[in-house]
């Protein structure tokens, strides 16, 4: 068994109606990673669609997974995936939207609470703790008095969509760097980069 294996989960809601939502940015990042690896998502018995590959020849194996559940029920599929692939939570990278970070910014961390994010809350409950890596993709705060719950379920604005490809590319780069060089190396690159 290859011991350099990472489970990368992109959070979002299932179905085409949600595909472009800010809340689904984690799944958009996984689509970018799958394209880079020429991997296709297929149905998996863990209530997810899964694509597997390597970001570079001889590099770490990435198991990309998009839970088929709604965001706030992500924990079940994630714990099934960890069991299926015999991986510990410290080999899990969760890619998710983050209101507390400005749009077009990513932050990387390991462990911690859920910060009000229902997808993370469910994964922490299902895996017995928050001991996994998060790639937090900034979507910014809603304008004016718009409720956060409405904001995350809206598609990116036309202005945001212009820089979205570079944001997705940065987040995909971060996942690859965490898997190949570790979290600290990735944090040094992405947290000190001029925004």
trRosetta pair geometry for C-beta under 8 A, 3 or more apart (Angstrom, degrees):
i j d omega theta_ij theta_ji phi_ij phi_ji
1 5 7.9 -59 165 -15 92 137
1 86 7.7 -35 -159 73 160 133
2 5 5.5 108 99 -52 98 102
2 61 5.3 82 107 -5 148 135
4 59 7.9 -126 126 159 134 43
4 60 4.4 -114 149 -116 104 79
4 61 6.5 122 98 13 73 78
4 179 7.7 99 170 176 93 88
5 60 6.9 169 -92 -175 23 87
5 61 4.6 -20 -110 69 76 107
5 62 8.0 170 -157 -83 57 22
5 63 6.7 31 -179 -14 100 107
5 85 6.8 -147 138 169 139 124
5 87 6.5 -117 101 -92 110 121
5 91 6.5 37 93 -178 71 138
6 60 5.8 39 -3 152 108 131
6 61 7.2 170 25 86 65 56
6 62 5.5 -19 68 -112 98 65
6 63 7.0 -167 93 26 47 75
6 91 5.5 -146 -117 180 54 80
6 92 7.6 150 -167 -100 73 19
6 93 5.8 20 174 -1 120 112
6 178 7.6 120 -131 106 161 99
6 179 4.7 -106 -2 -112 152 108
7 63 4.9 -28 -110 70 63 110
7 65 6.4 -8 -170 7 92 124
7 81 5.7 134 -155 137 142 120
7 82 6.5 -122 20 -87 166 66
7 85 6.1 158 -73 57 118 152
7 87 5.4 166 -17 74 120 162
7 91 6.0 78 13 120 86 89
7 92 5.1 -23 72 -109 104 68
7 93 7.2 174 88 27 51 67
8 30 6.7 164 120 -106 108 96
8 33 6.9 -41 105 95 155 173
8 62 5.5 -2 0 -167 126 101
8 63 6.8 162 22 76 72 51
8 64 5.2 -25 73 -105 105 61
8 65 7.0 153 79 21 51 73
8 93 4.7 -15 -112 69 74 106
8 95 6.7 29 180 -16 92 111
8 175 5.6 54 -128 -160 140 132
8 179 7.8 -54 -61 -62 119 127
9 26 7.5 8 126 163 61 130
9 48 8.0 -78 -125 -133 96 146
9 65 5.0 -29 -104 74 73 97
9 66 7.6 142 -158 -92 63 31
9 67 6.8 30 -161 -28 112 95
9 74 7.3 120 156 -178 136 119
9 77 8.0 142 -136 109 130 105
9 78 5.6 -12 -88 -107 167 102
9 81 7.1 153 -80 57 116 161
9 92 6.8 -3 3 -167 111 97
9 93 7.3 170 24 86 66 53
9 94 5.1 -19 68 -112 101 70
9 95 7.0 -173 90 22 47 74
9 123 7.8 162 87 -111 153 142
10 26 3.7 166 -166 141 69 83
10 27 4.2 135 127 -85 123 42
10 28 7.5 -175 -172 29 140 39
10 29 5.7 -178 -114 61 122 90
10 30 3.6 -111 -20 -24 145 123
10 64 7.1 12 -10 -170 108 90
10 65 7.5 177 20 84 71 46
10 66 5.4 -25 64 -96 99 82
10 95 4.8 -21 -107 65 69 112
10 96 7.9 162 -157 -73 47 54
11 23 7.7 -80 124 167 95 74
11 24 7.9 -136 112 -125 57 40
11 26 4.1 60 42 46 63 158
11 27 7.1 -104 85 -38 23 81
11 67 7.4 3 -119 28 57 112
11 71 5.8 69 175 -132 103 88
11 74 5.7 -31 -120 -98 100 155
11 94 6.5 36 -32 -176 109 97
11 95 6.8 -164 11 84 77 57
11 96 4.3 17 33 -102 130 93
11 97 7.4 -111 83 7 111 77
11 119 4.3 73 -151 173 144 162
11 120 8.0 -61 -66 -51 161 67
12 18 6.5 149 168 129 96 120
12 19 8.0 46 169 -120 141 39
12 21 7.4 142 -152 67 96 105
12 23 6.2 125 -133 122 62 77
12 24 3.4 59 -136 -126 120 74
12 25 7.6 168 -85 27 105 32
12 26 5.6 -156 -40 60 88 93
12 27 3.8 -50 -3 -13 147 123
12 28 7.9 118 -75 -17 143 71
12 66 6.7 -20 43 -154 111 103
12 71 6.5 -79 162 -81 10 95
13 18 3.9 -87 79 175 108 171
13 21 6.9 17 33 45 111 145
13 23 6.2 34 -8 107 102 125
13 24 6.3 -83 31 -76 70 102
13 70 5.3 7 -127 -137 88 70
13 71 5.3 -52 -68 -29 79 93
13 153 7.9 17 7 -118 148 91
14 18 7.0 75 73 43 19 132
14 67 7.9 -99 -57 111 102 64
14 68 5.3 39 -85 -165 143 55
14 69 7.1 144 -21 67 119 6
14 70 6.9 -90 13 -78 89 53
15 18 5.6 77 72 15 82 98
15 19 7.5 -118 107 -42 43 84
16 19 5.2 -25 -149 -17 44 124
18 21 4.9 -42 -169 3 68 128
18 23 7.0 -54 -172 73 109 111
18 24 5.5 136 142 -52 91 133
18 153 7.2 -62 -126 -145 90 80
19 24 6.1 -141 -157 121 25 168
19 27 7.7 -98 -141 96 62 133
20 24 7.1 76 64 57 5 131
20 155 4.0 8 121 -121 112 108
20 156 6.8 -109 169 16 90 81
21 24 4.7 92 64 3 85 103
21 152 6.7 55 166 150 109 57
21 153 5.3 -34 -140 -149 135 38
21 154 6.5 116 -133 68 78 16
21 155 6.0 -78 -89 -82 40 50
22 25 6.0 -12 -172 -34 47 109
22 97 5.5 100 148 -135 80 150
22 139 4.4 97 -172 -152 120 147
22 151 6.8 -23 41 142 148 72
22 152 5.0 -112 80 -144 107 50
22 153 7.6 -66 41 -31 86 13
22 154 6.5 21 -3 68 105 65
22 155 7.4 145 -32 -151 69 17
22 156 6.1 117 -78 -71 80 72
23 71 6.1 -70 169 -67 122 153
23 97 5.5 -108 -124 17 34 149
23 152 4.1 75 -64 158 97 99
23 153 5.9 0 -5 -81 131 53
24 27 4.8 -41 -176 37 85 113
24 28 6.2 95 125 -27 83 93
24 97 7.7 24 21 -38 19 124
25 28 5.2 -49 -149 33 42 118
25 29 6.6 47 151 -23 68 97
25 95 7.8 -117 112 146 76 97
25 96 7.6 87 71 -178 91 28
25 97 4.7 107 32 -79 115 92
25 137 4.8 -139 123 96 133 143
25 139 6.4 -167 -18 -71 149 114
25 167 7.9 -45 -160 124 125 122
25 168 7.5 -140 -167 -91 85 87
25 171 7.9 121 152 -10 102 172
26 29 5.8 -51 -155 29 32 111
26 30 6.9 32 147 -17 63 103
26 94 7.4 -22 -141 170 140 67
26 95 4.0 148 -142 105 86 82
26 96 4.7 -10 -66 -91 132 41
26 97 6.5 -101 -28 -26 89 68
26 135 8.0 133 -121 79 87 98
26 137 6.8 -174 -73 16 62 129
27 30 5.4 -49 -151 34 41 114
27 31 6.6 48 149 -24 66 98
27 66 5.1 63 -122 -123 104 122
28 31 5.6 -48 -154 28 36 115
28 32 6.8 39 147 -19 63 101
28 164 7.7 -49 154 173 154 113
28 168 5.4 -89 131 -111 104 126
29 32 5.6 -52 -157 33 37 115
29 33 6.6 36 147 -18 67 103
29 95 4.8 -116 68 163 142 153
29 135 7.2 -161 148 105 169 136
29 137 6.6 -158 -47 -61 134 147
29 168 5.4 -160 -95 -150 62 77
29 171 4.4 -72 -119 107 131 127
29 172 5.5 -174 -167 -64 82 77
29 175 7.1 130 156 -24 120 135
30 33 5.5 -51 -147 37 38 112
30 34 6.2 39 154 -21 68 104
30 51 7.6 138 169 38 101 118
30 64 4.8 140 -157 -171 103 118
30 65 7.8 -106 -135 54 149 23
30 66 5.9 -177 80 -64 160 100
30 95 6.7 175 -48 52 86 142
31 34 5.8 -52 -146 36 30 111
31 35 6.5 36 152 -23 62 103
31 168 8.0 -28 65 -170 91 137
32 35 5.8 -53 -152 32 30 113
32 36 6.7 30 151 -20 63 105
32 168 4.7 158 -44 151 149 109
32 169 6.4 -145 -168 -86 147 50
32 171 7.6 103 56 73 145 93
32 172 4.4 -110 109 -60 121 144
33 36 5.7 -55 -153 33 34 113
33 37 6.4 13 156 -4 67 110
33 55 7.4 -60 -155 -92 90 104
33 62 6.7 -100 167 129 131 154
33 64 5.7 168 94 -92 126 139
33 172 4.9 -172 -68 -138 78 105
33 175 6.2 -41 -89 77 136 146
33 176 7.5 177 -123 -55 102 94
34 37 6.0 -67 -146 48 31 99
34 39 4.7 -103 -151 72 77 89
34 40 7.0 98 178 -95 122 20
34 41 6.3 -39 -122 -44 161 87
34 51 4.5 40 -117 94 115 163
34 53 7.5 119 -133 20 55 132
34 64 5.6 -126 -68 66 94 163
35 38 7.4 21 -174 -77 32 40
36 55 6.4 12 121 -134 125 80
36 172 6.7 142 -13 166 142 138
36 176 8.0 -66 109 -69 158 136
37 51 7.3 142 78 141 125 114
37 53 3.3 134 165 101 133 145
37 54 6.6 148 -133 59 114 30
37 55 6.2 -72 -78 -92 102 48
37 62 7.0 -143 -62 58 157 119
38 53 7.0 153 61 -126 60 158
39 51 3.9 122 131 172 114 110
39 52 6.2 -167 -146 63 142 29
39 53 3.9 -136 -57 -24 129 130
39 64 6.9 136 95 27 140 126
40 51 5.9 -169 89 -114 20 111
41 49 4.2 51 171 147 112 116
41 50 6.6 143 -146 65 70 17
41 51 4.6 -67 -81 -46 58 105
41 64 7.3 -85 -92 99 92 110
41 66 6.7 -4 -139 20 143 118
42 49 6.4 174 81 -158 16 84
42 50 6.5 -37 61 62 68 69
42 51 7.2 114 7 -83 70 65
43 49 5.8 -48 -92 -105 40 78
44 47 7.8 -47 86 34 82 20
44 48 5.1 -16 58 74 117 78
44 49 6.4 146 4 -125 93 23
44 50 4.1 47 -43 2 142 118
44 65 7.3 -63 36 -125 152 101
44 81 7.9 52 118 -101 144 91
44 84 7.9 117 164 134 119 171
45 84 7.5 154 74 -111 94 142
46 50 7.5 61 45 -45 113 128
46 65 7.5 -30 87 -146 128 137
46 77 5.8 103 144 -154 88 73
46 80 3.9 165 -151 121 96 117
46 81 4.9 117 150 -72 159 66
46 84 5.3 -95 -68 -20 130 149
47 67 6.5 17 120 -155 91 77
47 68 5.0 -120 175 40 69 107
47 69 6.2 35 151 -38 124 95
47 76 6.6 2 63 114 151 106
47 77 4.5 -117 88 -96 103 99
47 80 6.3 87 29 47 98 157
48 65 4.5 13 160 -170 147 102
48 66 6.0 152 -165 73 88 40
48 67 5.0 -53 -100 -102 94 42
48 68 5.9 -153 -96 -15 31 81
48 77 4.8 119 -56 -172 103 125
48 80 7.6 176 -9 81 110 117
48 81 6.1 7 11 -70 152 119
49 65 7.3 158 78 -150 42 55
49 66 5.1 -8 55 56 91 98
49 68 6.8 98 -21 -66 79 92
50 63 6.3 -17 -162 -177 110 89
50 64 6.7 146 -158 80 54 57
50 65 5.0 -13 -102 -100 81 80
50 66 7.9 -163 -73 23 40 65
50 81 7.7 160 -91 -122 123 114
51 63 8.0 159 80 -161 41 45
51 64 4.5 -12 61 60 89 113
52 61 6.7 4 -172 -179 97 101
52 62 7.1 173 -148 89 52 54
52 63 5.2 -14 -103 -109 90 67
52 64 7.2 -167 -79 20 37 75
53 61 7.5 -174 109 -150 16 67
53 62 6.2 -16 69 58 62 91
53 64 7.8 -9 28 -2 89 110
54 57 6.7 97 104 -100 136 23
54 58 7.4 125 169 36 154 18
54 59 4.8 142 -180 64 105 87
54 60 6.8 162 -135 82 85 34
54 61 5.7 -55 -82 -100 84 53
54 62 6.8 137 -109 11 33 84
55 59 5.2 -71 60 100 76 151
55 60 7.2 13 22 59 100 79
55 62 6.2 57 -35 -10 93 132
55 176 4.4 166 -169 -127 172 111
55 179 7.0 124 9 73 131 136
55 180 7.2 -95 65 -47 127 119
56 59 3.7 86 58 -27 84 134
56 176 7.9 90 -17 -165 99 119
56 180 7.4 36 27 -93 123 139
59 176 7.9 -1 166 -161 148 92
59 179 7.4 73 161 117 103 113
59 180 5.7 -41 -153 -96 108 109
60 179 4.1 -145 68 160 150 107
60 180 5.8 -143 -1 -78 112 60
62 175 7.4 71 -128 146 139 115
62 176 7.8 -58 -60 -99 144 66
62 179 6.1 -52 -80 -103 99 167
63 81 7.4 170 123 -176 131 115
63 85 6.1 -131 6 -94 171 158
65 77 7.3 -176 154 149 125 112
65 78 7.8 146 100 -104 137 62
65 81 5.4 -8 -101 -115 176 154
67 73 7.7 -164 147 98 140 75
67 74 5.0 168 27 -133 162 73
67 76 7.9 113 -147 71 130 76
67 77 3.7 149 -123 65 104 155
67 78 6.7 -51 -69 -45 127 74
68 77 6.8 152 28 -88 68 146
69 73 4.0 -108 163 94 132 105
69 74 6.1 -174 77 -85 116 40
69 76 6.4 99 -40 54 159 110
69 77 5.6 -163 4 -18 115 122
70 73 5.3 66 60 23 75 104
71 74 6.0 -19 -168 -40 39 110
71 118 6.1 84 121 85 100 103
71 119 4.4 -71 179 -71 85 106
72 118 3.8 -29 -107 143 95 127
72 119 6.3 -94 -87 -70 38 53
72 121 7.5 -5 -145 61 80 108
72 122 5.7 131 178 -35 49 136
73 76 6.1 -12 167 14 85 112
73 77 7.9 79 126 -2 79 97
73 122 6.0 -149 -121 -161 19 163
74 77 6.3 -67 -164 47 49 103
74 78 5.8 43 149 -22 81 115
74 119 4.5 43 4 -155 142 84
74 122 5.2 126 48 82 73 124
74 123 5.4 -30 101 -57 106 95
75 78 5.7 -65 -145 40 29 110
75 79 6.1 21 164 -15 69 108
75 122 3.6 -130 -23 149 108 82
75 123 4.8 -164 -95 -85 72 34
75 124 7.6 -72 -102 36 117 38
75 125 5.6 -33 -114 67 161 88
75 126 2.9 151 174 -14 107 133
75 127 7.0 -136 -149 -20 90 76
76 79 6.3 -62 -148 38 24 102
76 80 6.4 24 155 -18 63 109
76 122 7.8 -44 -10 162 69 116
76 126 6.1 -138 -62 -120 36 149
77 80 5.5 -57 -147 38 33 114
77 81 6.2 35 155 -23 67 105
78 81 5.7 -52 -149 33 31 113
78 82 6.5 32 153 -19 64 103
78 92 7.1 65 -172 -147 110 142
78 94 7.6 -5 -120 -93 142 113
78 123 5.0 13 47 -125 162 98
78 126 6.2 119 67 88 101 136
78 127 6.5 -58 116 -54 115 114
79 82 5.7 -49 -146 35 36 113
79 83 6.4 35 154 -17 65 105
79 126 4.3 -124 -33 153 127 110
79 127 5.6 -165 -88 -79 92 68
80 83 5.9 -60 -151 39 30 109
80 84 6.0 31 153 -24 67 109
81 84 5.6 -53 -141 35 30 112
81 85 6.2 3 167 5 66 110
81 87 7.8 -22 129 43 77 118
82 85 6.6 -71 -144 51 22 91
82 87 5.1 -105 -146 71 68 85
82 88 7.3 53 -165 -129 115 9
82 89 6.6 -10 -123 -74 150 60
82 92 6.6 -38 -88 -70 111 123
82 127 6.8 90 -3 -117 161 107
83 86 7.3 19 -173 -76 31 43
87 91 4.3 -106 -171 73 113 131
87 92 6.9 131 126 -57 124 81
88 91 5.6 96 61 6 67 98
88 92 8.0 -117 111 -15 46 93
89 92 5.1 -47 -157 15 52 125
89 127 4.8 107 -91 170 129 134
89 128 7.6 -143 -31 58 146 86
89 129 6.9 164 71 74 168 90
89 131 5.0 95 104 83 125 87
89 132 4.6 -95 173 -65 90 98
90 131 5.9 -39 -72 142 79 102
90 132 6.7 -146 -96 -102 29 56
92 127 7.5 -90 17 -122 165 161
92 132 3.9 -35 80 -139 106 128
92 133 6.9 176 94 32 56 74
93 132 7.1 -164 -84 168 24 97
93 133 4.7 -24 -109 78 72 109
93 134 7.7 158 -162 -95 59 18
93 135 6.2 35 175 -15 103 105
93 175 5.8 134 131 -134 153 89
93 178 6.0 124 -102 97 139 147
93 179 7.4 -79 -23 -62 148 91
94 119 7.9 171 180 130 130 111
94 120 7.0 134 120 -101 154 83
94 123 6.4 108 -93 127 154 176
94 132 6.0 72 -9 118 105 127
94 133 7.2 168 22 88 67 53
94 134 5.3 -25 68 -111 94 69
94 135 7.2 -167 90 26 43 71
95 134 7.9 145 -92 -165 28 56
95 135 4.5 -15 -108 66 75 112
95 137 6.6 40 -179 -22 85 116
95 171 6.3 97 -147 168 122 122
95 175 6.7 -35 -71 -75 124 124
96 117 6.3 89 143 -179 146 149
96 119 5.9 -176 -123 81 137 136
96 120 6.5 -128 30 -54 173 100
96 134 6.6 -43 30 -158 106 101
96 135 7.5 136 20 76 57 63
96 136 6.5 -22 71 -115 80 57
96 137 6.8 -167 95 23 29 90
97 117 7.9 170 76 -129 71 122
97 137 5.7 -51 -106 73 44 94
97 139 4.8 5 -164 -18 105 132
97 152 6.2 142 105 -141 152 108
98 101 4.5 36 105 19 119 110
98 107 7.0 -77 73 40 168 107
98 115 7.8 19 -139 101 92 148
98 117 7.4 -50 -106 -74 64 138
98 136 3.9 40 -40 -178 149 100
98 137 6.2 149 13 62 92 38
98 138 5.5 -49 74 -95 99 47
98 139 6.6 150 60 12 43 81
99 116 8.0 -47 38 86 127 122
99 139 6.2 -37 -92 65 48 95
99 140 7.1 -25 -154 105 52 19
99 141 5.8 71 179 -95 91 59
99 142 7.8 -28 -142 -19 115 76
99 148 5.8 -6 -109 -143 157 122
99 151 7.7 87 -114 94 113 132
99 152 7.2 -71 -70 -72 107 110
100 115 6.6 -92 0 177 139 136
100 138 8.0 -93 82 -121 42 86
100 141 7.8 45 -97 -67 35 91
101 105 5.1 -134 164 87 104 110
101 106 7.4 71 144 -119 153 22
101 107 5.5 -150 -102 -2 146 117
101 136 5.8 121 -6 130 148 112
101 137 7.7 -168 77 133 133 18
101 138 3.1 -108 111 -97 98 102
101 139 7.7 70 70 18 81 46
101 140 7.5 -74 96 -67 46 43
102 105 4.9 65 69 6 81 129
102 138 5.1 26 76 165 35 146
102 140 5.2 27 -148 -91 45 89
102 195 7.8 93 76 165 128 152
103 138 5.5 -158 -95 121 19 95
103 139 5.7 20 -96 -158 81 27
103 140 4.0 -38 -32 -22 88 117
103 160 5.9 -79 -176 -124 148 111
103 163 7.9 106 141 81 104 124
103 167 7.6 -55 174 -96 72 153
104 138 6.6 -48 43 79 31 113
104 160 7.9 -146 -48 -142 96 79
104 163 5.3 -6 -102 126 123 136
104 166 7.6 26 -142 87 96 103
104 167 5.2 -108 -119 -83 54 116
104 195 7.2 123 116 -169 97 103
105 138 4.0 25 61 13 82 148
105 195 5.7 -5 -99 -127 101 139
106 135 6.3 -9 -171 -178 121 83
106 136 6.4 150 -161 78 64 57
106 137 5.5 -22 -106 -106 93 55
106 138 6.4 -137 -79 -2 38 87
106 167 7.3 143 -45 -162 102 78
106 170 5.7 -178 4 121 132 114
106 171 5.2 169 -94 -89 150 80
106 174 5.8 -128 122 -30 148 158
106 190 5.7 -48 83 179 100 137
107 136 4.6 -18 64 62 87 114
107 138 7.2 77 -4 -50 93 99
107 190 7.6 178 -108 122 30 117
107 191 6.8 61 -127 -96 71 93
108 133 6.9 -4 -172 -175 92 101
108 134 7.1 170 -151 86 47 58
108 135 5.8 -13 -105 -108 83 62
108 136 7.1 -168 -81 18 30 82
108 174 5.9 -163 -70 -175 126 127
108 178 6.8 -168 -153 -77 142 123
108 183 6.3 -171 144 -158 123 86
108 186 5.4 4 39 114 176 113
108 187 5.1 -131 70 -84 115 78
108 190 6.1 90 -8 65 115 136
108 191 7.2 -107 33 -48 90 103
109 112 6.0 11 132 0 132 138
109 133 7.3 173 94 -151 34 60
109 134 5.4 -6 62 53 79 99
109 136 7.0 14 16 -11 99 120
109 187 8.0 75 -81 -96 50 122
110 131 7.3 19 170 -160 93 51
110 132 7.1 -134 -147 120 73 19
110 133 4.9 -36 -96 -97 81 68
110 134 7.4 170 -93 12 30 73
110 183 5.7 -23 -39 -131 119 170
111 129 8.0 -23 -129 154 86 98
111 130 5.1 98 -152 108 52 96
111 131 5.4 2 -92 -107 91 50
111 132 7.5 127 -69 33 46 34
112 115 7.6 16 138 -34 116 101
112 130 5.6 -107 64 132 37 146
112 134 7.6 -73 50 10 116 134
113 124 7.5 6 -153 -93 44 168
113 130 6.4 -120 -93 -52 21 164
114 117 5.1 -136 171 54 85 76
114 118 7.6 72 165 -85 136 17
114 120 3.9 164 -135 101 87 108
114 121 4.0 49 -138 -70 173 69
114 124 5.8 -118 -62 0 106 140
114 130 7.4 -144 -58 -99 67 128
115 120 7.1 29 39 66 83 151
116 121 8.0 -27 -169 -48 12 120
117 120 4.2 56 89 17 110 112
117 121 6.5 177 88 -20 54 85
118 121 5.2 -48 -141 32 36 118
118 122 6.4 35 160 -19 66 103
119 122 6.1 -59 -155 35 28 107
119 123 6.5 24 151 -15 64 108
120 123 5.6 -58 -146 39 35 109
120 124 6.1 36 156 -22 70 106
120 130 7.5 35 176 -123 102 106
120 134 7.2 7 -110 -105 126 134
121 124 6.0 -56 -150 35 26 111
121 125 6.5 24 153 -17 62 108
122 125 5.7 -54 -148 37 32 111
122 126 6.1 24 156 -15 66 111
123 126 5.8 -60 -142 42 30 106
123 127 5.9 5 167 -2 68 115
123 132 7.4 -72 143 38 126 144
124 127 6.6 -66 -133 46 21 93
124 129 6.4 -45 -160 165 77 14
124 130 4.6 -12 -117 -76 111 81
127 131 7.8 -135 124 47 120 78
127 132 7.0 22 104 -28 165 126
133 178 6.0 148 153 -171 161 148
133 183 5.8 -151 -117 -94 128 121
135 171 5.6 114 155 -159 128 91
135 174 5.4 139 -130 104 122 128
135 175 5.9 -53 -49 -70 158 83
135 178 7.5 -124 -69 -16 109 148
137 167 6.7 96 -161 163 106 108
137 171 5.2 -9 -92 -92 112 144
138 167 8.0 -112 57 -148 79 126
139 151 7.9 146 129 139 121 106
139 152 7.0 92 99 -112 157 77
141 148 7.6 -61 -149 -99 68 96
141 151 7.8 -1 174 155 39 171
142 146 3.9 -121 162 82 130 105
142 147 7.0 32 45 86 168 16
142 148 5.7 -153 -9 -94 122 50
142 150 7.2 70 -117 73 153 87
142 151 3.4 -122 -85 -75 114 148
143 146 5.9 48 63 11 61 123
146 150 5.7 -112 179 76 92 119
146 151 5.2 106 124 -65 118 101
147 150 4.8 87 68 7 89 101
147 151 6.9 -156 96 -11 44 89
148 151 5.3 -56 -144 36 35 117
148 152 6.3 30 163 -19 70 104
149 152 6.6 -52 -146 32 25 104
149 153 6.9 9 158 -4 57 113
150 153 6.2 -76 -156 46 31 101
150 154 6.7 35 150 -32 69 106
151 154 6.0 -57 -156 21 32 113
156 160 4.0 -123 -179 97 104 123
156 161 5.0 139 105 -66 117 75
156 164 5.7 99 115 -76 173 135
157 160 4.5 94 51 8 78 103
157 161 6.9 -135 94 -12 40 86
158 161 5.5 -47 -146 28 33 117
158 162 7.3 44 152 -29 59 93
159 162 6.1 -48 -168 15 35 113
159 163 8.0 1 150 8 62 98
160 163 6.6 -74 -162 49 41 89
160 164 6.0 63 143 -56 74 98
161 164 5.0 -31 -140 0 38 127
163 166 5.5 -53 -169 41 69 109
163 167 6.1 74 134 -26 83 103
164 167 5.4 -59 -147 37 37 114
164 168 6.2 35 158 -19 71 104
165 168 5.8 -55 -146 37 31 109
165 169 6.2 33 155 -21 65 109
166 169 5.4 -52 -144 38 34 116
166 170 6.3 40 153 -23 65 102
167 170 5.8 -51 -149 33 30 111
167 171 6.5 26 154 -16 63 106
168 171 5.8 -56 -148 38 31 110
168 172 6.3 32 152 -19 65 107
169 172 5.7 -54 -146 37 31 111
169 173 6.3 37 151 -22 64 104
170 173 5.5 -52 -150 34 31 115
170 174 6.4 35 150 -24 64 103
170 190 7.0 119 176 -123 105 113
171 174 5.5 -48 -150 30 34 116
171 175 6.8 38 150 -21 63 99
172 175 5.7 -47 -152 31 35 112
172 176 6.6 33 151 -16 65 105
173 176 5.8 -59 -152 39 32 110
173 177 6.1 28 153 -19 68 110
174 177 5.7 -57 -145 39 29 110
174 178 6.3 34 155 -22 65 103
174 186 5.3 94 -156 -170 72 121
174 189 7.8 -169 -105 83 75 115
174 190 5.4 13 -99 -53 113 152
175 178 5.9 -53 -149 33 29 111
175 179 6.5 23 155 -15 63 109
176 179 5.9 -61 -152 39 29 109
176 180 6.1 9 159 -5 67 114
177 180 6.0 -63 -136 46 29 98
177 181 5.4 -33 -174 37 70 110
177 185 6.2 -135 167 106 104 101
177 186 4.1 138 106 -95 114 95
177 189 6.4 -78 -179 36 168 147
178 181 7.5 -69 -106 59 11 68
178 182 6.7 -22 -154 166 48 13
178 183 5.4 28 -134 -87 94 57
178 186 4.6 -27 -68 -25 71 156
181 185 3.8 -67 129 70 118 156
181 186 6.7 146 75 -45 102 78
182 185 5.1 92 66 11 82 102
182 186 7.1 -153 100 -4 43 92
183 186 5.7 -64 -151 40 33 110
183 187 6.1 33 155 -22 71 106
184 187 5.7 -53 -146 35 31 111
184 188 6.4 35 154 -23 64 102
185 188 5.8 -52 -151 31 31 113
185 189 6.7 25 153 -15 63 105
186 189 5.9 -58 -153 37 33 108
186 190 6.1 1 163 4 70 113
187 190 6.4 -70 -134 50 26 89
187 191 5.0 5 -180 -4 70 124
188 191 6.9 -45 -105 43 13 96
188 192 6.1 -13 -176 9 50 122
189 192 7.2 -94 -156 44 9 91
189 193 6.4 24 158 -47 57 107
190 193 5.7 -33 -140 4 33 119
